Amino acid sequence: MAGSRTPSLTCAVHGILNTVRISNAAEAAHATTAELGVNWSMTPFNAVVAGGSTTWFNGHAYTTVALSNLFHLSVRTMLYAEATYQHASGGAKAALPSLAPSPGGSQASLRFGLQHFF
């Protein structure tokens, strides 16, 4: 169709490797996190984000994967949906942010929300 234009799909890959030393007066340990993700801008208003990370700390490993859809209603208001799964190994309990720790090694969450920036 002459004069029409389909928005192009854009993609951004992001990753990080981080090591921190956590200590108190009696002991110290290192936590290392490797993270990798992809953001797909489907339209100027809609983005899909997929990613995962693994953190190694004190003989335990925590692996987390997530898939999100972000839909901008305006410059300051966004609807979102996110599915997250975490598996902990080495005898650790899974513990996703803002949730109580799992009684076992795995935990999943599904979140829907509206975010507004003031």
C-alpha positions in Angstrom: 0.0 0.0 0.0 1.5 3.3 -1.0 2.4 5.7 1.8 1.8 3.1 4.6 4.6 2.1 6.8 4.8 -0.9 9.2 6.7 -0.2 12.4 9.9 -2.2 12.5 10.8 -4.6 15.2 13.8 -3.5 17.2 15.9 -5.7 19.6 18.4 -4.9 22.3 20.5 -7.5 24.1 21.9 -6.8 27.6 24.1 -8.7 29.9 26.1 -8.2 33.1 28.6 -10.1 35.2 28.9 -8.9 38.8 30.9 -10.1 41.9 30.4 -8.6 45.3 32.0 -9.3 48.7 29.6 -9.6 51.6 31.1 -9.5 55.0 30.6 -8.9 58.7 33.0 -9.0 61.6 33.1 -12.8 61.7 33.1 -14.0 58.1 33.0 -13.0 54.4 31.7 -14.5 51.2 31.5 -13.6 47.5 28.3 -13.5 45.4 28.6 -13.7 41.6 25.7 -13.0 39.3 25.6 -13.5 35.5 22.6 -12.0 33.7 21.5 -12.0 30.1 18.3 -10.6 28.5 16.6 -9.4 25.3 14.2 -6.5 24.8 12.0 -6.6 21.7 10.2 -3.4 20.9 7.2 -4.7 18.9 5.7 -1.2 18.4 6.6 2.2 19.9 4.1 1.3 22.7 4.7 -2.4 23.3 7.8 -4.3 24.4 8.5 -7.9 25.3 11.4 -8.5 27.7 12.9 -12.0 28.3 15.9 -12.7 30.5 17.6 -14.9 33.0 20.3 -14.8 35.7 22.2 -17.1 37.9 23.7 -16.1 41.3 26.3 -18.2 43.0 26.6 -17.5 46.8 28.2 -19.6 49.6 27.8 -23.0 47.9 24.3 -22.2 46.6 23.0 -21.3 43.1 19.9 -19.3 42.3 18.7 -19.4 38.6 15.9 -17.1 37.6 14.1 -16.6 34.3 11.4 -14.1 33.4 9.2 -13.0 30.5 7.4 -9.7 30.5 5.1 -7.6 28.3 5.2 -3.8 28.8 2.5 -1.7 27.2 2.7 2.1 27.4 -0.6 3.8 27.7 1.2 7.2 27.7 4.7 8.5 28.4 4.2 8.1 32.2 1.7 5.2 32.4 2.3 1.5 31.6 0.5 -1.8 31.9 2.6 -4.9 32.5 2.4 -8.6 32.8 5.4 -10.7 34.1 6.0 -14.4 34.6 9.0 -15.4 36.7 10.5 -18.7 37.8 13.4 -19.4 40.1 15.2 -22.6 41.0 17.7 -22.7 43.9 20.2 -25.5 44.3 22.7 -26.6 46.9 20.1 -26.9 49.6 18.9 -23.3 49.2 15.3 -22.1 49.3 14.0 -20.2 46.3 13.3 -16.5 47.2 11.9 -14.2 44.5 12.0 -10.4 45.4 8.9 -9.2 47.3 7.7 -12.8 48.0 8.2 -15.0 51.1 10.9 -17.6 50.6 9.6 -20.9 49.1 9.6 -24.0 51.4 11.4 -25.8 48.6 14.0 -25.1 45.9 11.6 -23.7 43.3 9.2 -20.7 43.2 7.1 -19.0 40.4 5.2 -15.8 40.2 2.8 -14.1 37.8 2.3 -10.4 38.2 0.0 -7.9 36.5 0.1 -4.2 37.1 -0.3 -0.6 36.3 2.7 1.6 36.8 2.5 5.4 36.7 5.5 7.7 37.1 4.9 11.0 38.9 
